[in-house]
Amino acid sequence: MQNRLESEKPSVWKMQVRASFKKVVAFDLLFLGLGAMIGAGILAAILHL
């Protein structure tokens, strides 16, 4: 009898993502910038009240 875990397809979480370091840093900076702009907008809206 085959083990149930062996017969199932591998989970998405088990797969390794391969990306270049430059791409990871670029996405990180992109979303850091977006977060900073959103945070500044929220802060300005709160201070304006």
C-alpha positions as CSV (number, residue, x, y, z in Angstrom):
1,M,0.0,0.0,0.0
2,Q,1.4,3.3,-1.1
3,N,1.8,6.2,1.4
4,R,-0.9,8.8,0.9
5,L,1.7,11.7,1.0
6,E,3.7,10.1,-1.7
7,S,0.8,9.8,-4.1
8,E,-0.4,13.5,-3.7
9,K,0.9,16.2,-5.9
10,P,3.6,18.4,-4.3
11,S,2.2,21.4,-2.5
12,V,2.8,24.9,-3.8
13,W,4.6,25.7,-0.6
14,K,7.2,22.9,-1.2
15,M,8.3,24.4,-4.5
16,Q,11.3,26.6,-4.4
17,V,11.0,30.0,-6.1
18,R,14.1,31.0,-8.1
19,A,14.4,34.7,-8.8
20,S,17.4,36.9,-9.3
21,F,18.5,39.1,-6.4
22,K,18.1,42.3,-8.5
23,K,14.5,41.4,-9.2
24,V,13.8,40.8,-5.5
25,V,15.4,44.1,-4.5
26,A,13.5,45.9,-7.2
27,F,10.1,44.6,-6.0
28,D,11.1,45.3,-2.4
29,L,11.9,48.9,-3.2
30,L,8.8,49.3,-5.3
31,F,6.5,48.2,-2.6
32,L,8.5,50.1,0.1
33,G,8.0,53.2,-2.0
34,L,4.3,52.5,-2.5
35,G,3.9,51.9,1.3
36,A,5.7,55.1,2.1
37,M,3.4,57.1,-0.2
38,I,0.2,55.5,1.2
39,G,1.5,56.1,4.8
40,A,2.3,59.7,4.0
41,G,-1.2,60.1,2.5
42,I,-2.8,58.6,5.6
43,L,-0.7,60.8,7.9
44,A,-1.6,63.9,5.9
45,A,-5.3,63.1,6.1
46,I,-5.1,62.6,9.8
47,L,-3.2,65.8,10.4
48,H,-5.6,67.7,8.2
49,L,-8.6,66.9,10.4
